[in-house]
């Protein structure tokens, strides 16, 4: 197994980790979580991760002049599946909501000017939105950039100014609307506390493990099997 660990260490020097599957969520989850940022407020197009390659891709140009009101991305090694949907159903008194099949979305508030996405940040969750998009649970975790000198006084979402919460809500309720459309696919049923945000994160971690298992262990077993086959081939070759 030491040979496998050495191999992963070398891979880490040569290849980039997939932002969804190859980045650790952090040791102090859910109090502090690693977040991958796809979009920043200055972007005029919506970028999102390409799930197959791990590279950022252009999802679509922004339809209107509104901009992302925060750093926006997702929490690595999370998945919105059965457990996240179950929690949404419980709190909305429904039984028909399913997970959206994506990593858990996160908005990270900071007073610092960050110019581009495709970066990792440490974020402190303080709450979230219970959002439903076309019958799918699409929660948005609200967090503060760890160490932010202005916003770090906000311990829970109730500490945020209502105008900021309204701005965040407005964006998510309108960013998928088409011109001339008189209805919205998205609805936000609740603005929830840090405690509930922590529960959503924990459930998204469980959903991820259910969906993908332990990818590193599976790859390590495959790598160890490959090493053993190579060693066996060498032994057979030497004995001839």
ABEGO torsion letter per residue (X at the ends): XAAAAAAAAAAAAABBBBAAAABBAEAAOAABBBBBBABBAABABBBBBBAAAGBBBBABBBABABBBABBBBBBBGBBBBAAAAAAAAAAAGBAABBBAGBBBBBBBBBABBBABBGBBBBBBBAEBBBBBBGGBBBBBBBBBBBGBAAAAABABAAABBAAAAAAAAAAAAAAABBBGBABBABBBABBBBAAAAAAAAAAAAAAAAAAAEBAAAAAAAAAAAAAAAAAAAAAAAAAX
